[in-house]
Amino acid sequence: MENKDTVYLLKECDAGTKMAISSIDEVIDRIGDSAMKQLLNESKSHHEKLEAEIHSQLARHQSEEKDPTPIAKSMSWMKTNMKMTVDDSDATVADLITDGCNMGIKTLHRYLNQYKAADETSKDICTRLVSIEEKLCRELRSYL
């Protein structure tokens, strides 16, 4: 019997990595500080590598990928563009990305608790995604 918790957890991680990549893409060209831009590009690369691993696991379980909900994407887009219209500084970008990371960390922990029967591979992927988000959050503090 297929472990549904495993597939559900992988799908939520997939949606999370896609949301993170999309959020970084949305602000990367607005960053003035080259070190901050490099930091976000490195984080995007980590997300993309993990996303490829998630897709491999989903295929192994004969399951489809999951995109972020259109509501979540549009809310993020609106918040980003409204804040950047008022203040297009690197500090605003750091604030937006930090908020996104914190939301992702909270949500991923919720899914880890919700899908307790997920296999260890998917739990490890989720934990690594949380670590990527936490690291980015810490590294962006100096830009706030």
MARBA-3410 file (N, C-alpha, C, O; in Angstrom, 1 decimal):
144
0.8,-1.2,0.0,0.0,0.0,0.0,0.9,1.3,0.0,1.9,1.3,0.7 ~ 0.5,2.2,-0.8,1.3,3.5,-1.0,1.1,4.3,0.3,0.0,4.4,0.8 ~ 2.1,4.9,0.8,2.1,5.8,2.0,1.7,7.2,1.5,2.5,7.9,0.9 ~ 0.4,7.5,1.7,-0.1,8.8,1.3,0.5,10.0,2.0,0.7,11.0,1.4 ~ 0.9,9.8,3.3,1.6,10.9,4.0,2.9,11.3,3.3,3.2,12.4,3.3
3.6,10.3,2.8,4.9,10.5,2.1,4.6,11.4,0.9,5.3,12.4,0.7 ~ 3.6,11.0,0.1,3.3,11.8,-1.1,2.8,13.2,-0.8,3.2,14.2,-1.4 ~ 2.0,13.3,0.2,1.4,14.6,0.6,2.6,15.5,1.1,2.6,16.7,0.7 ~ 3.5,15.0,1.9,4.6,15.8,2.4,5.5,16.2,1.3,5.9,17.4,1.2 ~ 5.8,15.3,0.3,6.6,15.7,-0.8,6.0,16.8,-1.6,6.7,17.7,-2.1
4.7,16.7,-1.8,4.0,17.7,-2.6,4.0,19.0,-2.0,4.2,20.1,-2.6 ~ 3.9,19.1,-0.7,3.9,20.4,0.0,5.3,21.0,0.0,5.5,22.2,-0.2 ~ 6.3,20.1,0.1,7.7,20.6,-0.1,8.0,21.1,-1.5,8.7,22.1,-1.7 ~ 7.4,20.4,-2.5,7.5,20.8,-3.9,6.9,22.2,-4.0,7.5,23.1,-4.6 ~ 5.7,22.4,-3.5,5.0,23.7,-3.6,5.9,24.8,-2.9,6.0,25.9,-3.4
6.5,24.4,-1.8,7.3,25.4,-1.0,8.6,25.8,-1.8,8.9,26.9,-1.8 ~ 9.2,24.8,-2.4,10.4,25.2,-3.2,10.1,26.0,-4.4,10.8,27.0,-4.7 ~ 9.0,25.7,-5.0,8.6,26.6,-6.2,8.2,28.0,-5.7,8.5,28.9,-6.4 ~ 7.6,28.1,-4.6,7.2,29.4,-4.1,8.5,30.2,-3.7,8.6,31.4,-4.0 ~ 9.5,29.5,-3.1,10.7,30.2,-2.8,11.5,30.7,-4.0,12.0,31.8,-4.1
11.6,29.8,-5.0,12.3,30.2,-6.2,11.6,31.3,-6.9,12.2,32.3,-7.4 ~ 10.3,31.3,-7.0,9.5,32.4,-7.6,9.7,33.7,-6.8,9.8,34.7,-7.5 ~ 9.7,33.6,-5.5,9.9,34.8,-4.7,11.3,35.4,-4.9,11.4,36.7,-5.0 ~ 12.3,34.6,-5.0,13.6,35.1,-5.2,13.7,35.7,-6.6,14.3,36.8,-6.8 ~ 13.1,35.0,-7.6,13.1,35.6,-9.0,12.5,36.9,-9.1,12.9,37.8,-9.8
11.4,37.1,-8.3,10.7,38.3,-8.3,11.5,39.6,-7.8,11.3,40.7,-8.3 ~ 12.4,39.3,-6.9,13.2,40.5,-6.3,14.6,40.6,-6.7,15.3,41.6,-6.5 ~ 15.2,39.5,-7.3,16.6,39.5,-7.6,17.2,40.6,-8.4,18.3,41.1,-8.1 ~ 16.4,41.1,-9.4,16.9,42.2,-10.2,16.7,43.6,-9.5,17.2,44.6,-10.0 ~ 16.1,43.6,-8.4,15.9,44.9,-7.6,17.0,45.1,-6.6,17.0,46.1,-5.9
17.9,44.1,-6.4,18.9,44.2,-5.3,20.1,45.0,-5.8,20.6,44.7,-6.9 ~ 20.5,45.9,-5.0,21.7,46.7,-5.3,23.0,46.1,-4.9,24.0,46.1,-5.5 ~ 23.0,45.5,-3.7,24.2,44.9,-3.0,24.6,43.6,-3.7,23.8,42.6,-3.7 ~ 25.8,43.5,-4.2,26.2,42.3,-5.0,26.3,41.1,-4.1,26.0,40.0,-4.5 ~ 26.7,41.3,-2.8,26.8,40.1,-1.9,25.4,39.6,-1.6,25.3,38.4,-1.4
24.5,40.5,-1.4,23.1,40.0,-1.1,22.5,39.3,-2.4,21.9,38.3,-2.2 ~ 22.8,39.8,-3.5,22.4,39.2,-4.8,23.0,37.8,-4.9,22.3,36.8,-5.2 ~ 24.2,37.6,-4.5,24.9,36.3,-4.6,24.3,35.4,-3.6,24.1,34.2,-3.8 ~ 24.0,35.9,-2.4,23.4,35.1,-1.3,22.0,34.5,-1.8,21.7,33.3,-1.6 ~ 21.2,35.4,-2.4,19.9,34.9,-2.9,20.1,33.9,-4.1,19.3,33.0,-4.2
21.0,34.2,-5.0,21.3,33.2,-6.1,21.7,31.9,-5.5,21.3,30.8,-6.1 ~ 22.5,31.8,-4.5,23.0,30.6,-3.9,21.8,29.9,-3.3,21.7,28.6,-3.4 ~ 20.9,30.6,-2.6,19.8,30.0,-2.0,18.8,29.4,-3.0,18.3,28.3,-2.9 ~ 18.7,30.2,-4.1,17.8,29.7,-5.2,18.4,28.4,-5.8,17.6,27.5,-6.1 ~ 19.7,28.3,-5.9,20.3,27.1,-6.4,20.1,25.9,-5.5,19.8,24.8,-5.9
20.2,26.1,-4.2,19.9,25.1,-3.2,18.4,24.6,-3.3,18.1,23.4,-3.3 ~ 17.5,25.6,-3.5,16.1,25.2,-3.6,15.9,24.4,-4.9,15.1,23.5,-4.9 ~ 16.6,24.8,-6.0,16.4,24.1,-7.3,16.9,22.7,-7.2,16.3,21.8,-7.7 ~ 18.1,22.5,-6.5,18.6,21.1,-6.3,17.7,20.3,-5.5,17.4,19.1,-5.9 ~ 17.1,20.8,-4.5,16.2,20.1,-3.6,14.9,19.8,-4.4,14.3,18.7,-4.3
14.5,20.8,-5.2,13.3,20.6,-6.0,13.4,19.4,-7.0,12.5,18.6,-7.2 ~ 14.6,19.3,-7.6,14.9,18.2,-8.5,14.8,16.8,-7.7,14.3,15.8,-8.2 ~ 15.3,16.8,-6.5,15.2,15.6,-5.7,13.8,15.3,-5.3,13.4,14.1,-5.4 ~ 13.0,16.3,-5.0,11.6,16.1,-4.7,10.9,15.5,-5.9,10.1,14.6,-5.8 ~ 11.1,16.1,-7.1,10.5,15.6,-8.3,10.9,14.1,-8.6,10.0,13.4,-9.0
12.1,13.8,-8.3,12.5,12.4,-8.5,11.7,11.5,-7.5,11.3,10.4,-7.9 ~ 11.6,11.9,-6.3,10.8,11.1,-5.3,9.3,11.0,-5.7,8.7,10.0,-5.5 ~ 8.8,12.1,-6.1,7.4,12.1,-6.5,7.2,11.1,-7.7,6.2,10.4,-7.8 ~ 8.1,11.1,-8.7,8.0,10.2,-9.8,8.2,8.8,-9.3,7.5,7.9,-9.8 ~ 9.0,8.5,-8.3,9.2,7.2,-7.8,7.9,6.7,-7.1,7.6,5.5,-7.2
7.1,7.6,-6.6,5.8,7.3,-6.0,4.7,7.5,-7.0,3.5,7.4,-6.6 ~ 5.0,7.7,-8.2,4.0,7.8,-9.3,3.0,8.9,-9.0,1.8,8.7,-9.1 ~ 3.6,10.1,-8.6,2.7,11.2,-8.2,3.1,12.4,-9.0,4.3,12.6,-9.5 ~ 2.2,13.3,-9.1,2.4,14.6,-9.8,3.1,15.6,-8.9,3.0,15.5,-7.7 ~ 3.7,16.6,-9.6,4.2,17.8,-8.8,3.0,18.6,-8.3,1.9,18.5,-8.7
3.4,19.5,-7.4,2.4,20.5,-6.8,2.9,21.9,-7.0,4.0,22.2,-6.5 ~ 2.1,22.7,-7.6,2.4,24.2,-7.6,1.8,24.9,-6.4,0.8,24.4,-5.8 ~ 2.4,26.0,-6.1,1.8,26.8,-5.0,0.4,27.2,-5.4,0.1,27.3,-6.6 ~ -0.5,27.5,-4.5,-1.8,27.9,-4.8,-1.8,29.2,-5.5,-1.0,30.1,-5.2 ~ -2.7,29.5,-6.5,-2.7,30.8,-7.1,-2.9,31.9,-6.1,-2.4,33.0,-6.3
-3.7,31.7,-5.1,-4.0,32.7,-4.1,-2.6,33.1,-3.4,-2.3,34.2,-3.2 ~ -1.9,32.1,-3.0,-0.6,32.3,-2.3,0.3,33.1,-3.2,1.0,34.0,-2.8 ~ 0.4,32.7,-4.5,1.3,33.4,-5.4,0.9,34.8,-5.6,1.7,35.7,-5.6 ~ -0.4,35.0,-5.8,-0.9,36.4,-6.0,-0.7,37.3,-4.8,-0.4,38.5,-4.9 ~ -1.0,36.7,-3.6,-0.8,37.5,-2.4,0.7,37.9,-2.2,1.0,39.0,-1.9
1.6,37.0,-2.5,3.0,37.3,-2.4,3.4,38.3,-3.4,4.1,39.3,-3.1 ~ 2.9,38.2,-4.7,3.2,39.2,-5.7,2.7,40.6,-5.3,3.4,41.6,-5.5 ~ 1.5,40.6,-4.8,0.9,41.9,-4.4,1.7,42.6,-3.3,2.0,43.8,-3.3 ~ 2.0,41.8,-2.3,2.8,42.3,-1.1,4.1,42.8,-1.6,4.6,43.9,-1.2 ~ 4.8,42.0,-2.4,6.1,42.4,-2.9,6.1,43.7,-3.7,6.8,44.6,-3.4
5.2,43.8,-4.6,5.1,45.0,-5.4,4.6,46.2,-4.7,5.1,47.3,-5.0 ~ 3.7,46.0,-3.7,3.3,47.2,-2.9,4.4,47.7,-2.1,4.7,48.9,-2.0 ~ 5.1,46.8,-1.4,6.2,47.2,-0.5,7.4,47.8,-1.3,8.0,48.8,-0.9 ~ 7.7,47.2,-2.5,8.8,47.7,-3.3,8.4,49.1,-4.0,9.3,49.8,-4.3 ~ 7.2,49.3,-4.2,6.8,50.6,-4.7,7.0,51.7,-3.7,7.4,52.8,-4.1
6.8,51.4,-2.5,7.0,52.4,-1.4,8.4,52.6,-1.1,8.9,53.7,-0.9 ~ 9.2,51.5,-1.0,10.6,51.5,-0.7,11.3,50.4,-1.4,11.1,49.2,-1.0 ~ 12.1,50.7,-2.4,12.7,49.6,-3.2,14.2,49.4,-2.7,15.0,49.1,-3.6 ~ 14.4,49.4,-1.4,15.7,49.2,-0.9,16.0,47.7,-0.7,15.1,46.9,-0.7 ~ 17.3,47.4,-0.5,17.7,46.1,-0.2,17.1,45.6,1.1,16.8,44.4,1.3
16.9,46.5,2.1,16.3,46.2,3.3,14.9,45.7,3.2,14.4,44.8,3.9 ~ 14.2,46.3,2.2,12.8,45.9,2.0,12.8,44.5,1.4,12.0,43.6,1.7 ~ 13.7,44.2,0.5,13.9,42.9,-0.1,14.2,41.9,1.0,13.6,40.8,1.1 ~ 15.1,42.2,1.9,15.5,41.3,3.0,14.3,41.1,3.9,14.1,39.9,4.3 ~ 13.5,42.1,4.1,12.3,42.0,5.0,11.3,41.0,4.3,10.7,40.1,4.9
11.1,41.2,3.0,10.1,40.4,2.3,10.5,38.9,2.3,9.7,38.0,2.5 ~ 11.8,38.7,1.9,12.3,37.3,1.8,12.3,36.6,3.2,12.0,35.5,3.4 ~ 12.7,37.4,4.2,12.7,36.9,5.6,11.2,36.5,6.0,11.0,35.4,6.6 ~ 10.3,37.3,5.7,8.9,37.0,6.0,8.5,35.7,5.3,7.8,34.8,5.9 ~ 8.9,35.6,4.0,8.6,34.3,3.3,9.2,33.1,3.9,8.6,32.1,4.0
10.5,33.3,4.3,11.2,32.1,4.9,10.5,31.7,6.2,10.2,30.5,6.4 ~ 10.1,32.7,7.0,9.5,32.4,8.3,8.1,31.7,8.1,7.8,30.7,8.8 ~ 7.4,32.1,7.1,6.1,31.5,6.7,6.3,30.1,6.3,5.6,29.2,6.6 ~ 7.4,29.9,5.4,7.7,28.6,4.9,8.1,27.6,6.0,7.7,26.5,6.1 ~ 8.9,28.1,7.0,9.4,27.3,8.1,8.2,26.8,8.9,8.1,25.6,9.3
7.4,27.7,9.2,6.2,27.4,10.1,5.3,26.4,9.3,4.8,25.4,10.0 ~ 5.0,26.6,8.1,4.2,25.7,7.3,4.8,24.3,7.2,4.1,23.3,7.3 ~ 6.1,24.3,6.9,6.7,23.0,6.8,6.7,22.2,8.1,6.5,21.0,8.1 ~ 6.9,22.9,9.2,6.8,22.2,10.5,5.4,21.7,10.7,5.2,20.6,11.2 ~ 4.4,22.4,10.3,3.0,22.0,10.4,2.8,20.7,9.6,2.2,19.7,10.1
3.3,20.7,8.4,3.2,19.5,7.5,4.0,18.3,8.1,3.5,17.1,8.0 ~ 5.1,18.5,8.7,5.9,17.4,9.3,5.1,16.8,10.4,5.0,15.6,10.6 ~ 4.4,17.7,11.2,3.5,17.2,12.3,2.3,16.5,11.7,1.8,15.5,12.3 ~ 1.7,17.0,10.7,0.5,16.5,10.1,0.7,15.1,9.4,-0.1,14.2,9.5 ~ 1.8,15.0,8.7,2.1,13.8,7.9,3.1,12.9,8.7,4.2,12.6,8.1
2.8,12.5,9.9,3.7,11.7,10.7,4.1,10.4,10.1,5.2,9.9,10.4 ~ 3.3,9.8,9.3,3.5,8.5,8.7,4.4,8.6,7.4,4.7,7.5,6.8 ~ 4.8,9.8,7.1,5.7,9.9,5.9,7.0,9.1,6.1,7.4,9.0,7.2 ~ 7.5,8.7,5.0,8.8,7.9,5.1,10.0,8.9,5.5,9.8,10.1,5.4 ~ 11.1,8.2,5.9,12.2,9.0,6.4,12.8,9.9,5.3,13.4,11.0,5.6
12.8,9.4,4.1,13.4,10.2,3.0,12.6,11.5,2.8,13.3,12.6,2.7 ~ 11.3,11.5,2.8,10.5,12.7,2.6,10.7,13.6,3.8,10.7,14.8,3.7 ~ 10.7,13.0,5.0,10.9,13.8,6.2,12.3,14.5,6.2,12.4,15.7,6.6 ~ 13.3,13.8,5.7,14.6,14.4,5.6,14.6,15.5,4.6,15.3,16.6,4.8 ~ 14.0,15.4,3.4,13.9,16.4,2.4,13.2,17.7,3.1,13.7,18.8,2.9
12.1,17.4,3.8,11.4,18.6,4.4,12.3,19.3,5.4,12.4,20.5,5.5 ~ 13.0,18.5,6.2,14.0,19.1,7.2,15.1,19.9,6.5,15.5,20.9,7.0 ~ 15.6,19.4,5.4,16.6,20.1,4.7,16.1,21.4,4.1,16.8,22.4,4.1 ~ 14.8,21.3,3.6,14.2,22.6,3.1,14.0,23.6,4.2,14.3,24.8,4.0 ~ 13.6,23.2,5.4,13.6,24.1,6.6,14.9,24.7,6.9,15.0,25.9,7.1
16.0,23.8,6.8,17.3,24.3,7.1,17.8,25.4,6.1,18.4,26.4,6.4 ~ 17.4,25.2,4.8,17.8,26.2,3.7,17.1,27.5,4.1,17.7,28.6,4.0 ~ 15.8,27.4,4.5,15.1,28.6,4.8,15.6,29.3,6.0,15.8,30.5,6.1 ~ 16.0,28.5,7.1,16.5,29.1,8.3,17.9,29.8,8.0,18.1,30.9,8.5 ~ 18.7,29.1,7.2,20.0,29.7,6.9,19.8,31.0,6.1,20.5,32.0,6.4
19.0,31.1,5.1,18.7,32.3,4.4,18.3,33.4,5.3,18.7,34.6,5.2 ~ 17.3,33.1,6.2,16.8,34.1,7.2,18.0,34.7,8.0,18.1,35.9,8.2 ~ 18.8,33.8,8.5,19.9,34.2,9.3,20.9,35.1,8.5,21.3,36.2,9.0 ~ 21.2,34.7,7.3,22.1,35.5,6.5,21.6,36.8,6.0,22.3,37.7,5.7 ~ 20.3,37.0,6.0,19.6,38.2,5.6,19.5,39.2,6.7,19.2,40.4,6.4
19.7,38.8,7.9,19.5,39.7,9.1,20.4,41.0,9.0,19.9,42.1,9.4 ~ 21.6,40.9,8.4,22.4,42.1,8.4,21.9,43.1,7.3,22.4,44.2,7.3 ~ 21.0,42.7,6.5,20.4,43.6,5.5,19.1,44.3,6.0,18.6,45.2,5.3 ~ 18.6,43.8,7.1,17.3,44.4,7.6,17.5,45.8,8.1,16.5,46.4,8.5
END
